[in-house]
């Protein structure tokens, strides 16, 4: 519960006593039995009506026009703002769509370049493989010819080697006998 302070008690007592004091002294401005008060009320009402008529015919219509123009201007500005916002949103959507289309086009272009590069690499690899196969075939043919040629001269080479070794070892050799021995050994 709130504690009452002396200041609060004095304020409440003054507020309670004031209407009673005003009634005791009376309020002369509300004594309608007095002819002066009645005249003041009548003249106040007449002046109020005149001011009302003057204001309602001249100033208030101008104020109404001013307020209507202001409302219309505000509404027009709001409409322009909404239209600008809608246009900005549409432009943003167009920009996003154009960016997505450009990205898709770029991806397709990159994929086409990759496919072309792969095809070029495949063709070059096939050409290189064919060239290497041809080189290998030619080398095998040369090796085969060299092998056959070496085999045809093998007897002669072996005979010459055997003759040179026999000369060195014993000092002389029989070429015909060495040749027959080499031919028998090669069979």
N, C-alpha and C positions, 0 to 999 in steps of 0.2 A: 504494500500500500504506500502511496505517495505521502510524504510528510508535508504539512502546511507550513509555509514560512509567513512571517509577519507582513511582508509585502503583498503576498497573495491574499491574505485575509483582508487587508485594507482595500485592495482593488475590488474585491467581490462586494464588500460593504458599500463602497461608493457607487457601484453599478446598481445595487438594489435600492439604494436611497434616492437616486437621481430621478426616476420617473415620479415617485411620490412627491418630491420637492417641486417638480415642474407642474404637477397637477395642483399643488397647493397654491402656487403663485399664479397659475393660469397661463394660458398661451394666447396672448392678445391677437396674434395673426390668424387664429382659428375661431375667433368669436364672430360668427356671421350675423349676429344681431346688431353689430356695430355697422352704421351706414358706410363708413370709410372702408372697412374691410370688404363689404359687398361691392363697392365701386371699384376697388382695386382688383377684385376677382373678375368683374365684368370687363374692365378695361384690359386686363391681362389676357382674357379669353379672346377679345376682339383683336388685340395686337398679335396673339398667337395665330389666329385664323388668317389675318392679313399676311403675316410672314410666311405662313404655310402656302397660301395661294401664290404669292410672289415667287417663292422658291419652287413650288411645284410646276409653275408655268415657265420659269426662265432657267434657274440654276440646275434644278434636278434633271430636266431633260438633257441639258448639256453634259451633266455628270453621267447620266445613263448612256449617252452616245459615247462619251469618253471611255466608260467601263466596257461597253459593247465592243468598241474598236480595239481596246486593249485585249479583251478576251479573244476576238477574231485574230489579232496579230499573234497572240500566244498560241492559239490553235493552229494557225498557218505555220508558225515556226516549228511547232511540234510535228505537224504533218511533214514539213520539209526534213526535219531530223529523222523521222521514221522512214521516209523515202530514201534519204541518204544512207541510213543504216541498212535498209533492204538492198540498196545498190551495192554498198560495200560488202554485204554478205554474199550477194550474187557474184561480185568480182572475185571475192576470196574463193568461192566454190569453183569459178572458172579457172582461177590460178592453180588451185589444187588439182583440178582435172587435167589442166595443161601440163603440170609438172609430172603427174602420174603417166600421162600419155608419152611425154618426152622420155621418162625413165623406161617405160616399156619399149619404146622405139630404140633407145640406146641399148637395152638388154638384147633386143632382137638383132641389132647391128653387131654387137659384140659376139653373140652366138654365131652369126653368119661369118664373121671374121675367124672365129675359132674353127668352125667347120671347114672353111676354105684352107686355113693353115694345116688342119689335120689331113685334108685331102692332098695338099701339096706335099706334106711330109711323107704321106703314104706313097704317093707317086715317085718321089725322090728315092724313098727306101726301096721300092720295087725296081727302079732303074739301077740303083747302086747294087742291089742284090743280083740283078740280071748281069750287070757288068762284071761283078765278082765271080759269078758262076761261069761266065764266058772266059774270064782270066784263069779260073781254076781249071776249066776244061782244056784250055790251051797249054797251061803248065803241065797238066797230066799227060797231054799228048807229047810235049817236049821231053818230059821225064820218061815216057814210054819209049820214044825214039832213042833217047840217050841210053836207056836200059838195053834196048835191042842192039843198039850200036856197040854198047860196052860188051854185051854178051858175044857179039860177033868178033870182037877183038880180044876177048878175054883169053882165049887160047894163046893168041900171039903174045899178049902182055905177060901171061903167066910163063910162057916158054922163055921170053926174054929175061924175066926176073930170075927164073930158075937157072938160065945160062950164066947170068951175071953172078949169082951166088956160087954156082959150081966153079966158075973161073976163080973166084976169090978163095974158095975153100981148097980146091984141089989143083987149080992152075989151068985146067983145060976142060972142054965139054963136048958132048956129042949132041949137036942141035937136033937131029932127026930123032934120036932116042928120047930126048927131053920132051919133044913135041908129042910123041906117042904117049908118054907117061902122063902128061898134062891132060890130054884128051880122054884117057881112061879114067882119070881122077874126076873129071868134070861130069861124067855120065852118071 
